[in-house]
Amino acid sequence: MAEEKKDLGREVGRITHYFDKIGVAVIELSGELKVGDTIVVTSHEKEFEQKVDSIQVEHQQVQQARPGDAVGLKVSQPVKEGDMAYLKQV
């Protein structure tokens, strides 16, 4: 029997790097992301959600980012390369 997969929302990107000393993840976006959005980050070990308080692209603060952008995002918990980010549906 197939495992039932819960709806996490729309996929918004994949974690490509994590800077543990400053708690920042780099996410390669596959969807649009805006300040104020809530994301769900998932891995094999855990899942957590958080509000997007700020986004950086090329070391510049931006209010939104588009698919294909690599964004820096402060995360509330450690993440790993390959973890996925989803835009929580309201």
Gaussian input, Z-matrix of N, CA and C with variables (Angstrom, degrees):
# hf/3-21g

backbone

0 1
 N
 C     1     B1
 C     2     B2     1     A1
 N     3     B3     2     A2     1     D1
 C     4     B4     3     A3     2     D2
 C     5     B5     4     A4     3     D3
 N     6     B6     5     A5     4     D4
 C     7     B7     6     A6     5     D5
 C     8     B8     7     A7     6     D6
 N     9     B9     8     A8     7     D7
 C    10    B10     9     A9     8     D8
 C    11    B11    10    A10     9     D9
 N    12    B12    11    A11    10    D10
 C    13    B13    12    A12    11    D11
 C    14    B14    13    A13    12    D12
 N    15    B15    14    A14    13    D13
 C    16    B16    15    A15    14    D14
 C    17    B17    16    A16    15    D15
 N    18    B18    17    A17    16    D16
 C    19    B19    18    A18    17    D17
 C    20    B20    19    A19    18    D18
 N    21    B21    20    A20    19    D19
 C    22    B22    21    A21    20    D20
 C    23    B23    22    A22    21    D21
 N    24    B24    23    A23    22    D22
 C    25    B25    24    A24    23    D23
 C    26    B26    25    A25    24    D24
 N    27    B27    26    A26    25    D25
 C    28    B28    27    A27    26    D26
 C    29    B29    28    A28    27    D27
 N    30    B30    29    A29    28    D28
 C    31    B31    30    A30    29    D29
 C    32    B32    31    A31    30    D30
 N    33    B33    32    A32    31    D31
 C    34    B34    33    A33    32    D32
 C    35    B35    34    A34    33    D33
 N    36    B36    35    A35    34    D34
 C    37    B37    36    A36    35    D35
 C    38    B38    37    A37    36    D36
 N    39    B39    38    A38    37    D37
 C    40    B40    39    A39    38    D38
 C    41    B41    40    A40    39    D39
 N    42    B42    41    A41    40    D40
 C    43    B43    42    A42    41    D41
 C    44    B44    43    A43    42    D42
 N    45    B45    44    A44    43    D43
 C    46    B46    45    A45    44    D44
 C    47    B47    46    A46    45    D45
 N    48    B48    47    A47    46    D46
 C    49    B49    48    A48    47    D47
 C    50    B50    49    A49    48    D48
 N    51    B51    50    A50    49    D49
 C    52    B52    51    A51    50    D50
 C    53    B53    52    A52    51    D51
 N    54    B54    53    A53    52    D52
 C    55    B55    54    A54    53    D53
 C    56    B56    55    A55    54    D54
 N    57    B57    56    A56    55    D55
 C    58    B58    57    A57    56    D56
 C    59    B59    58    A58    57    D57
 N    60    B60    59    A59    58    D58
 C    61    B61    60    A60    59    D59
 C    62    B62    61    A61    60    D60
 N    63    B63    62    A62    61    D61
 C    64    B64    63    A63    62    D62
 C    65    B65    64    A64    63    D63
 N    66    B66    65    A65    64    D64
 C    67    B67    66    A66    65    D65
 C    68    B68    67    A67    66    D66
 N    69    B69    68    A68    67    D67
 C    70    B70    69    A69    68    D68
 C    71    B71    70    A70    69    D69
 N    72    B72    71    A71    70    D70
 C    73    B73    72    A72    71    D71
 C    74    B74    73    A73    72    D72
 N    75    B75    74    A74    73    D73
 C    76    B76    75    A75    74    D74
 C    77    B77    76    A76    75    D75
 N    78    B78    77    A77    76    D76
 C    79    B79    78    A78    77    D77
 C    80    B80    79    A79    78    D78
 N    81    B81    80    A80    79    D79
 C    82    B82    81    A81    80    D80
 C    83    B83    82    A82    81    D81
 N    84    B84    83    A83    82    D82
 C    85    B85    84    A84    83    D83
 C    86    B86    85    A85    84    D84
 N    87    B87    86    A86    85    D85
 C    88    B88    87    A87    86    D86
 C    89    B89    88    A88    87    D87
 N    90    B90    89    A89    88    D88
 C    91    B91    90    A90    89    D89
 C    92    B92    91    A91    90    D90
 N    93    B93    92    A92    91    D91
 C    94    B94    93    A93    92    D92
 C    95    B95    94    A94    93    D93
 N    96    B96    95    A95    94    D94
 C    97    B97    96    A96    95    D95
 C    98    B98    97    A97    96    D96
 N    99    B99    98    A98    97    D97
 C   100   B100    99    A99    98    D98
 C   101   B101   100   A100    99    D99
 N   102   B102   101   A101   100   D100
 C   103   B103   102   A102   101   D101
 C   104   B104   103   A103   102   D102
 N   105   B105   104   A104   103   D103
 C   106   B106   105   A105   104   D104
 C   107   B107   106   A106   105   D105
 N   108   B108   107   A107   106   D106
 C   109   B109   108   A108   107   D107
 C   110   B110   109   A109   108   D108
 N   111   B111   110   A110   109   D109
 C   112   B112   111   A111   110   D110
 C   113   B113   112   A112   111   D111
 N   114   B114   113   A113   112   D112
 C   115   B115   114   A114   113   D113
 C   116   B116   115   A115   114   D114
 N   117   B117   116   A116   115   D115
 C   118   B118   117   A117   116   D116
 C   119   B119   118   A118   117   D117
 N   120   B120   119   A119   118   D118
 C   121   B121   120   A120   119   D119
 C   122   B122   121   A121   120   D120
 N   123   B123   122   A122   121   D121
 C   124   B124   123   A123   122   D122
 C   125   B125   124   A124   123   D123
 N   126   B126   125   A125   124   D124
 C   127   B127   126   A126   125   D125
 C   128   B128   127   A127   126   D126
 N   129   B129   128   A128   127   D127
 C   130   B130   129   A129   128   D128
 C   131   B131   130   A130   129   D129
 N   132   B132   131   A131   130   D130
 C   133   B133   132   A132   131   D131
 C   134   B134   133   A133   132   D132
 N   135   B135   134   A134   133   D133
 C   136   B136   135   A135   134   D134
 C   137   B137   136   A136   135   D135
 N   138   B138   137   A137   136   D136
 C   139   B139   138   A138   137   D137
 C   140   B140   139   A139   138   D138
 N   141   B141   140   A140   139   D139
 C   142   B142   141   A141   140   D140
 C   143   B143   142   A142   141   D141
 N   144   B144   143   A143   142   D142
 C   145   B145   144   A144   143   D143
 C   146   B146   145   A145   144   D144
 N   147   B147   146   A146   145   D145
 C   148   B148   147   A147   146   D146
 C   149   B149   148   A148   147   D147
 N   150   B150   149   A149   148   D148
 C   151   B151   150   A150   149   D149
 C   152   B152   151   A151   150   D150
 N   153   B153   152   A152   151   D151
 C   154   B154   153   A153   152   D152
 C   155   B155   154   A154   153   D153
 N   156   B156   155   A155   154   D154
 C   157   B157   156   A156   155   D155
 C   158   B158   157   A157   156   D156
 N   159   B159   158   A158   157   D157
 C   160   B160   159   A159   158   D158
 C   161   B161   160   A160   159   D159
 N   162   B162   161   A161   160   D160
 C   163   B163   162   A162   161   D161
 C   164   B164   163   A163   162   D162
 N   165   B165   164   A164   163   D163
 C   166   B166   165   A165   164   D164
 C   167   B167   166   A166   165   D165
 N   168   B168   167   A167   166   D166
 C   169   B169   168   A168   167   D167
 C   170   B170   169   A169   168   D168
 N   171   B171   170   A170   169   D169
 C   172   B172   171   A171   170   D170
 C   173   B173   172   A172   171   D171
 N   174   B174   173   A173   172   D172
 C   175   B175   174   A174   173   D173
 C   176   B176   175   A175   174   D174
 N   177   B177   176   A176   175   D175
 C   178   B178   177   A177   176   D176
 C   179   B179   178   A178   177   D177
 N   180   B180   179   A179   178   D178
 C   181   B181   180   A180   179   D179
 C   182   B182   181   A181   180   D180
 N   183   B183   182   A182   181   D181
 C   184   B184   183   A183   182   D182
 C   185   B185   184   A184   183   D183
 N   186   B186   185   A185   184   D184
 C   187   B187   186   A186   185   D185
 C   188   B188   187   A187   186   D186
 N   189   B189   188   A188   187   D187
 C   190   B190   189   A189   188   D188
 C   191   B191   190   A190   189   D189
 N   192   B192   191   A191   190   D190
 C   193   B193   192   A192   191   D191
 C   194   B194   193   A193   192   D192
 N   195   B195   194   A194   193   D193
 C   196   B196   195   A195   194   D194
 C   197   B197   196   A196   195   D195
 N   198   B198   197   A197   196   D196
 C   199   B199   198   A198   197   D197
 C   200   B200   199   A199   198   D198
 N   201   B201   200   A200   199   D199
 C   202   B202   201   A201   200   D200
 C   203   B203   202   A202   201   D201
 N   204   B204   203   A203   202   D202
 C   205   B205   204   A204   203   D203
 C   206   B206   205   A205   204   D204
 N   207   B207   206   A206   205   D205
 C   208   B208   207   A207   206   D206
 C   209   B209   208   A208   207   D207
 N   210   B210   209   A209   208   D208
 C   211   B211   210   A210   209   D209
 C   212   B212   211   A211   210   D210
 N   213   B213   212   A212   211   D211
 C   214   B214   213   A213   212   D212
 C   215   B215   214   A214   213   D213
 N   216   B216   215   A215   214   D214
 C   217   B217   216   A216   215   D215
 C   218   B218   217   A217   216   D216
 N   219   B219   218   A218   217   D217
 C   220   B220   219   A219   218   D218
 C   221   B221   220   A220   219   D219
 N   222   B222   221   A221   220   D220
 C   223   B223   222   A222   221   D221
 C   224   B224   223   A223   222   D222
 N   225   B225   224   A224   223   D223
 C   226   B226   225   A225   224   D224
 C   227   B227   226   A226   225   D225
 N   228   B228   227   A227   226   D226
 C   229   B229   228   A228   227   D227
 C   230   B230   229   A229   228   D228
 N   231   B231   230   A230   229   D229
 C   232   B232   231   A231   230   D230
 C   233   B233   232   A232   231   D231
 N   234   B234   233   A233   232   D232
 C   235   B235   234   A234   233   D233
 C   236   B236   235   A235   234   D234
 N   237   B237   236   A236   235   D235
 C   238   B238   237   A237   236   D236
 C   239   B239   238   A238   237   D237
 N   240   B240   239   A239   238   D238
 C   241   B241   240   A240   239   D239
 C   242   B242   241   A241   240   D240
 N   243   B243   242   A242   241   D241
 C   244   B244   243   A243   242   D242
 C   245   B245   244   A244   243   D243
 N   246   B246   245   A245   244   D244
 C   247   B247   246   A246   245   D245
 C   248   B248   247   A247   246   D246
 N   249   B249   248   A248   247   D247
 C   250   B250   249   A249   248   D248
 C   251   B251   250   A250   249   D249
 N   252   B252   251   A251   250   D250
 C   253   B253   252   A252   251   D251
 C   254   B254   253   A253   252   D252
 N   255   B255   254   A254   253   D253
 C   256   B256   255   A255   254   D254
 C   257   B257   256   A256   255   D255
 N   258   B258   257   A257   256   D256
 C   259   B259   258   A258   257   D257
 C   260   B260   259   A259   258   D258
 N   261   B261   260   A260   259   D259
 C   262   B262   261   A261   260   D260
 C   263   B263   262   A262   261   D261
 N   264   B264   263   A263   262   D262
 C   265   B265   264   A264   263   D263
 C   266   B266   265   A265   264   D264
 N   267   B267   266   A266   265   D265
 C   268   B268   267   A267   266   D266
 C   269   B269   268   A268   267   D267

   B1=1.4467
   B2=1.5301
   B3=1.3130
   B4=1.4588
   B5=1.5234
   B6=1.3285
   B7=1.4603
   B8=1.5255
   B9=1.3258
   B10=1.4619
   B11=1.5266
   B12=1.3098
   B13=1.4610
   B14=1.5229
   B15=1.3424
   B16=1.4567
   B17=1.5253
   B18=1.3081
   B19=1.4566
   B20=1.5248
   B21=1.3305
   B22=1.4584
   B23=1.5189
   B24=1.3206
   B25=1.4548
   B26=1.5135
   B27=1.3250
   B28=1.4625
   B29=1.5260
   B30=1.3405
   B31=1.4633
   B32=1.5244
   B33=1.3426
   B34=1.4601
   B35=1.5275
   B36=1.3481
   B37=1.4573
   B38=1.5131
   B39=1.3488
   B40=1.4667
   B41=1.5300
   B42=1.3390
   B43=1.4596
   B44=1.5334
   B45=1.3345
   B46=1.4613
   B47=1.5240
   B48=1.3305
   B49=1.4654
   B50=1.5281
   B51=1.3438
   B52=1.4608
   B53=1.5242
   B54=1.3184
   B55=1.4604
   B56=1.5231
   B57=1.3465
   B58=1.4610
   B59=1.5237
   B60=1.3264
   B61=1.4696
   B62=1.5217
   B63=1.3307
   B64=1.4705
   B65=1.5276
   B66=1.3472
   B67=1.4623
   B68=1.5140
   B69=1.3434
   B70=1.4590
   B71=1.5253
   B72=1.3259
   B73=1.4621
   B74=1.5178
   B75=1.3360
   B76=1.4598
   B77=1.5198
   B78=1.3253
   B79=1.4632
   B80=1.5187
   B81=1.3342
   B82=1.4628
   B83=1.5235
   B84=1.3237
   B85=1.4627
   B86=1.5257
   B87=1.3219
   B88=1.4684
   B89=1.5282
   B90=1.3278
   B91=1.4621
   B92=1.5158
   B93=1.3221
   B94=1.4674
   B95=1.5246
   B96=1.3309
   B97=1.4585
   B98=1.5209
   B99=1.3516
   B100=1.4632
   B101=1.5249
   B102=1.3272
   B103=1.4598
   B104=1.5291
   B105=1.3285
   B106=1.4601
   B107=1.5185
   B108=1.3525
   B109=1.4687
   B110=1.5211
   B111=1.3161
   B112=1.4603
   B113=1.5166
   B114=1.3396
   B115=1.4614
   B116=1.5226
   B117=1.3218
   B118=1.4574
   B119=1.5196
   B120=1.3401
   B121=1.4627
   B122=1.5195
   B123=1.3390
   B124=1.4592
   B125=1.5198
   B126=1.3280
   B127=1.4603
   B128=1.5195
   B129=1.3223
   B130=1.4650
   B131=1.5265
   B132=1.3427
   B133=1.4619
   B134=1.5212
   B135=1.3293
   B136=1.4695
   B137=1.5146
   B138=1.3198
   B139=1.4642
   B140=1.5248
   B141=1.3257
   B142=1.4622
   B143=1.5188
   B144=1.3196
   B145=1.4620
   B146=1.5154
   B147=1.3231
   B148=1.4580
   B149=1.5138
   B150=1.3175
   B151=1.4630
   B152=1.5281
   B153=1.3197
   B154=1.4661
   B155=1.5297
   B156=1.3373
   B157=1.4638
   B158=1.5219
   B159=1.3351
   B160=1.4619
   B161=1.5209
   B162=1.3245
   B163=1.4643
   B164=1.5198
   B165=1.3341
   B166=1.4585
   B167=1.5226
   B168=1.3290
   B169=1.4577
   B170=1.5239
   B171=1.3359
   B172=1.4757
   B173=1.5323
   B174=1.3337
   B175=1.4682
   B176=1.5289
   B177=1.3274
   B178=1.4630
   B179=1.5263
   B180=1.3379
   B181=1.4627
   B182=1.5233
   B183=1.3326
   B184=1.4600
   B185=1.5257
   B186=1.3241
   B187=1.4630
   B188=1.5177
   B189=1.3352
   B190=1.4615
   B191=1.5136
   B192=1.3325
   B193=1.4597
   B194=1.5215
   B195=1.3252
   B196=1.4681
   B197=1.5245
   B198=1.3331
   B199=1.4666
   B200=1.5286
   B201=1.3316
   B202=1.4569
   B203=1.5190
   B204=1.3520
   B205=1.4620
   B206=1.5253
   B207=1.3336
   B208=1.4656
   B209=1.5222
   B210=1.3260
   B211=1.4618
   B212=1.5198
   B213=1.3233
   B214=1.4483
   B215=1.5124
   B216=1.3278
   B217=1.4595
   B218=1.5239
   B219=1.3233
   B220=1.4634
   B221=1.5258
   B222=1.3421
   B223=1.4640
   B224=1.5239
   B225=1.3266
   B226=1.4611
   B227=1.5214
   B228=1.3438
   B229=1.4610
   B230=1.5274
   B231=1.3378
   B232=1.4651
   B233=1.5309
   B234=1.3304
   B235=1.4633
   B236=1.5226
   B237=1.3360
   B238=1.4626
   B239=1.5166
   B240=1.3366
   B241=1.4625
   B242=1.5158
   B243=1.3144
   B244=1.4642
   B245=1.5155
   B246=1.3472
   B247=1.4660
   B248=1.5274
   B249=1.3181
   B250=1.4591
   B251=1.5240
   B252=1.3290
   B253=1.4651
   B254=1.5229
   B255=1.3281
   B256=1.4644
   B257=1.5172
   B258=1.3195
   B259=1.4552
   B260=1.5177
   B261=1.3314
   B262=1.4613
   B263=1.5207
   B264=1.3201
   B265=1.4621
   B266=1.5172
   B267=1.3169
   B268=1.4706
   B269=1.5011
   A1=108.76
   A2=117.29
   A3=122.02
   A4=110.22
   A5=114.41
   A6=119.59
   A7=109.12
   A8=116.60
   A9=120.59
   A10=109.15
   A11=116.01
   A12=121.39
   A13=108.50
   A14=116.15
   A15=118.41
   A16=109.92
   A17=115.36
   A18=121.07
   A19=109.37
   A20=116.29
   A21=121.33
   A22=112.06
   A23=116.85
   A24=121.13
   A25=109.78
   A26=115.77
   A27=121.52
   A28=109.54
   A29=116.29
   A30=119.87
   A31=109.24
   A32=115.26
   A33=119.36
   A34=111.89
   A35=117.98
   A36=118.46
   A37=114.21
   A38=113.44
   A39=122.04
   A40=108.29
   A41=115.99
   A42=121.47
   A43=108.19
   A44=116.18
   A45=120.04
   A46=112.37
   A47=117.59
   A48=121.04
   A49=108.74
   A50=115.47
   A51=120.55
   A52=108.79
   A53=116.26
   A54=122.60
   A55=107.47
   A56=116.53
   A57=120.27
   A58=113.28
   A59=119.13
   A60=120.03
   A61=112.40
   A62=117.00
   A63=119.67
   A64=112.78
   A65=117.41
   A66=121.18
   A67=113.90
   A68=116.14
   A69=120.95
   A70=110.10
   A71=115.31
   A72=121.80
   A73=109.12
   A74=115.71
   A75=121.30
   A76=106.26
   A77=116.25
   A78=121.89
   A79=108.81
   A80=116.11
   A81=121.98
   A82=105.63
   A83=116.85
   A84=120.96
   A85=113.06
   A86=114.11
   A87=121.64
   A88=109.72
   A89=116.15
   A90=122.64
   A91=109.37
   A92=116.46
   A93=121.07
   A94=110.21
   A95=116.15
   A96=122.81
   A97=108.33
   A98=116.23
   A99=121.21
   A100=110.00
   A101=115.70
   A102=120.88
   A103=107.02
   A104=116.39
   A105=121.59
   A106=113.18
   A107=116.99
   A108=120.46
   A109=109.75
   A110=116.38
   A111=121.94
   A112=107.55
   A113=115.72
   A114=120.24
   A115=110.20
   A116=115.00
   A117=123.03
   A118=105.84
   A119=117.07
   A120=121.95
   A121=107.53
   A122=116.36
   A123=120.52
   A124=111.08
   A125=114.27
   A126=122.55
   A127=106.34
   A128=116.43
   A129=119.44
   A130=110.91
   A131=116.52
   A132=120.61
   A133=114.78
   A134=117.03
   A135=118.11
   A136=111.70
   A137=113.38
   A138=122.35
   A139=106.76
   A140=116.41
   A141=119.44
   A142=108.99
   A143=114.87
   A144=118.83
   A145=109.57
   A146=114.65
   A147=120.07
   A148=109.98
   A149=114.46
   A150=121.67
   A151=108.59
   A152=116.28
   A153=122.15
   A154=107.56
   A155=116.21
   A156=121.21
   A157=112.34
   A158=117.00
   A159=120.66
   A160=109.10
   A161=115.18
   A162=122.58
   A163=107.20
   A164=116.31
   A165=120.50
   A166=109.84
   A167=115.68
   A168=123.07
   A169=105.95
   A170=116.76
   A171=121.13
   A172=111.27
   A173=116.63
   A174=124.35
   A175=113.76
   A176=117.44
   A177=122.03
   A178=109.39
   A179=116.62
   A180=120.62
   A181=108.88
   A182=116.25
   A183=121.49
   A184=108.56
   A185=116.74
   A186=121.71
   A187=111.86
   A188=116.81
   A189=120.17
   A190=109.16
   A191=115.45
   A192=121.74
   A193=108.11
   A194=115.06
   A195=121.72
   A196=111.74
   A197=116.31
   A198=119.70
   A199=110.62
   A200=115.63
   A201=121.57
   A202=113.05
   A203=117.18
   A204=120.39
   A205=109.75
   A206=116.18
   A207=122.28
   A208=105.26
   A209=116.66
   A210=121.10
   A211=111.38
   A212=115.47
   A213=122.09
   A214=108.28
   A215=115.40
   A216=120.78
   A217=108.89
   A218=116.89
   A219=121.15
   A220=107.72
   A221=116.46
   A222=120.01
   A223=110.08
   A224=115.35
   A225=121.22
   A226=113.15
   A227=117.30
   A228=122.07
   A229=108.98
   A230=117.09
   A231=119.18
   A232=111.22
   A233=115.55
   A234=122.11
   A235=108.45
   A236=115.82
   A237=121.22
   A238=109.81
   A239=115.23
   A240=120.05
   A241=108.90
   A242=116.54
   A243=120.84
   A244=113.91
   A245=117.87
   A246=119.39
   A247=108.15
   A248=116.56
   A249=121.89
   A250=110.71
   A251=115.22
   A252=121.75
   A253=108.52
   A254=115.44
   A255=122.57
   A256=108.68
   A257=116.16
   A258=121.99
   A259=107.60
   A260=116.28
   A261=120.20
   A262=109.51
   A263=115.57
   A264=121.53
   A265=108.90
   A266=116.39
   A267=121.09
   A268=110.25
   D1=135.62
   D2=-179.24
   D3=-71.65
   D4=142.10
   D5=177.98
   D6=-72.48
   D7=133.06
   D8=179.90
   D9=-74.47
   D10=129.66
   D11=-179.41
   D12=-103.23
   D13=124.91
   D14=-179.90
   D15=-78.03
   D16=156.29
   D17=-178.55
   D18=-79.68
   D19=112.69
   D20=-179.66
   D21=-93.53
   D22=-6.35
   D23=-174.68
   D24=108.61
   D25=-168.12
   D26=-177.96
   D27=-84.93
   D28=131.43
   D29=177.91
   D30=-60.38
   D31=132.19
   D32=-178.65
   D33=-117.72
   D34=-17.23
   D35=177.76
   D36=167.90
   D37=176.40
   D38=-178.96
   D39=-122.53
   D40=138.47
   D41=176.90
   D42=-71.16
   D43=126.29
   D44=178.97
   D45=-109.82
   D46=-16.39
   D47=178.49
   D48=-161.80
   D49=154.02
   D50=176.47
   D51=-137.44
   D52=126.08
   D53=176.40
   D54=-97.77
   D55=97.05
   D56=-171.77
   D57=-66.58
   D58=-32.26
   D59=-177.81
   D60=-66.06
   D61=-30.18
   D62=-179.01
   D63=-112.90
   D64=-1.55
   D65=176.39
   D66=66.45
   D67=38.60
   D68=-178.61
   D69=-117.11
   D70=133.41
   D71=176.38
   D72=-105.70
   D73=145.37
   D74=170.42
   D75=-100.98
   D76=125.50
   D77=-178.66
   D78=-118.89
   D79=124.93
   D80=173.07
   D81=-84.29
   D82=111.05
   D83=-172.15
   D84=-77.54
   D85=138.27
   D86=171.71
   D87=-112.60
   D88=-2.64
   D89=178.19
   D90=-148.47
   D91=168.95
   D92=179.88
   D93=-72.57
   D94=144.53
   D95=178.69
   D96=-136.73
   D97=136.45
   D98=-178.51
   D99=-128.30
   D100=152.75
   D101=171.46
   D102=-59.91
   D103=134.26
   D104=-177.86
   D105=101.70
   D106=-19.64
   D107=176.17
   D108=-66.24
   D109=158.12
   D110=172.00
   D111=-111.44
   D112=129.84
   D113=178.47
   D114=-113.50
   D115=155.75
   D116=172.54
   D117=-115.69
   D118=123.17
   D119=178.13
   D120=-104.36
   D121=129.62
   D122=-177.07
   D123=-126.70
   D124=149.28
   D125=172.05
   D126=-144.52
   D127=-174.99
   D128=177.52
   D129=-69.11
   D130=-28.23
   D131=-174.63
   D132=-92.95
   D133=-29.92
   D134=-171.89
   D135=-155.18
   D136=174.90
   D137=176.99
   D138=-151.46
   D139=135.69
   D140=175.06
   D141=-148.05
   D142=158.81
   D143=177.21
   D144=-122.83
   D145=153.67
   D146=178.50
   D147=-158.64
   D148=157.17
   D149=176.65
   D150=-83.13
   D151=142.89
   D152=176.77
   D153=-83.93
   D154=109.04
   D155=-178.48
   D156=-89.90
   D157=-29.86
   D158=178.42
   D159=-157.66
   D160=154.54
   D161=178.72
   D162=-133.22
   D163=136.94
   D164=173.44
   D165=-120.93
   D166=137.31
   D167=172.11
   D168=-126.44
   D169=122.20
   D170=-177.92
   D171=53.02
   D172=43.51
   D173=177.21
   D174=65.96
   D175=16.14
   D176=177.61
   D177=-114.74
   D178=133.95
   D179=175.88
   D180=-67.82
   D181=132.87
   D182=176.04
   D183=-132.61
   D184=159.24
   D185=178.86
   D186=-89.55
   D187=-24.36
   D188=177.17
   D189=-152.70
   D190=158.42
   D191=179.04
   D192=-136.23
   D193=157.12
   D194=-173.36
   D195=-112.63
   D196=164.22
   D197=175.75
   D198=-52.97
   D199=136.93
   D200=-178.79
   D201=97.82
   D202=-20.20
   D203=177.46
   D204=-73.20
   D205=145.12
   D206=169.91
   D207=-102.48
   D208=114.36
   D209=-174.09
   D210=-112.11
   D211=148.21
   D212=171.65
   D213=-96.80
   D214=132.27
   D215=-174.83
   D216=-141.05
   D217=125.35
   D218=175.33
   D219=-68.42
   D220=128.96
   D221=-179.79
   D222=-117.82
   D223=149.60
   D224=-174.48
   D225=-81.62
   D226=-15.03
   D227=179.82
   D228=-138.59
   D229=154.07
   D230=176.91
   D231=-60.89
   D232=144.72
   D233=178.15
   D234=-130.32
   D235=171.21
   D236=179.98
   D237=-128.04
   D238=156.89
   D239=172.77
   D240=-54.19
   D241=136.01
   D242=178.81
   D243=95.27
   D244=-17.04
   D245=174.86
   D246=-61.15
   D247=152.54
   D248=-176.65
   D249=-109.78
   D250=149.31
   D251=176.30
   D252=-119.32
   D253=135.69
   D254=-179.89
   D255=-124.38
   D256=145.55
   D257=175.48
   D258=-84.56
   D259=117.42
   D260=-178.56
   D261=-67.65
   D262=131.28
   D263=178.26
   D264=-83.05
   D265=135.40
   D266=-177.68
   D267=-90.24

